[in-house]
Amino acid sequence: MLPLLKDVHSLVRSVAANTAGRLGVKEAIPGLILLLRDDSRDVRWWAIHALGDLKAVEALPEIERLRGDADETVARIAANIAMTLSRKP
């Protein structure tokens, strides 16, 4: 699954990100962080969602950056996930 995070097709990258998050594939975290800079808003959205599912606090600085994303849906999920990851257990 990890190689699919680098696929040329944005739909494949989106599905791979979603799957990694749902299955709890912690090894995908570095690749998901890279996807936060993807040109596709859908890929960025799914990468943020997956990182939230994985409770990847190491991604917080990059997720915080996306609170200012040009796409409102990406900015909104970034704000929500950033707030969730920032909470103390």
N, C-alpha and C positions, 0 to 999 in steps of 0.2 A: 504494500500500500504506500509506503513512503516515497517510492519513485513517482507515484501518481501526483504528488504535491507539486512536481516540476513539469507536468505534462503541458504540451503546447496549447491544449484546449481548456478554456476557462471553466467549462462545465465539469470536466474531469477533475480539475483542481478543487472546485467547490465541493463536489461529492466526496473527494478524498479527505478534505478538511472536515466535513461533517461526520464522516465515518470514523475518522481518528478520534474526534471528540466523543462521539457516542460510545465507542468501544474502549475508551480510556487508554489510548496508545500514547503514553508519555514520551516515547522516543520520537514522536512527531512534533514535539514542541518547538525545536529549533526551526524546522521547516515551516511550521505554522507562523512563527514570528516573521520569517522572510515573506510570507504571503501577505502580511499586513501592508506591504508596499506594492502589492500587485496593482496593475492598471485596471483590473476588473473590480467594480464595486461589489459584485456578488461574491467574488473570491475573498475580498477583504471582510465582508460581512460574515461569511462562514468561518473564516479563520478566527475572527474575534469570538464568535459563538463557541467554537471548538476549544479555544484557549480558556474560555470561561468554564466550560464543562470539565476541562483538565485541571482547573484551579491553578493555572500557570502564573503565579505572582511575578515570575521573572519577566513576563511579557508586559507587565503593567506600564512601564515607560512608553513603549510603542503603542499600546492601547490608548493611553492618555493622549498621545499625539493625534490619534484619529478622532478625538472629540471635536477637532476642528476640520474634519474631512468635508470636502465640497458636497458630498452626497449626504443628505439629511438622515437617511436610514442607517448609514454606516456610523455617522456621528452619534446618533441616538443609542445604538447598541454599544458603541464604544463607551459612552458615558455610563450606561447601565452596568456593563461588565466591569469597568474600572471601579465603580462604587462597590460592587460585590467583592472584587478581589482585594480591595483596600480594607474591608472589614476585618477586625480582629476576631479569631475563632473563639 
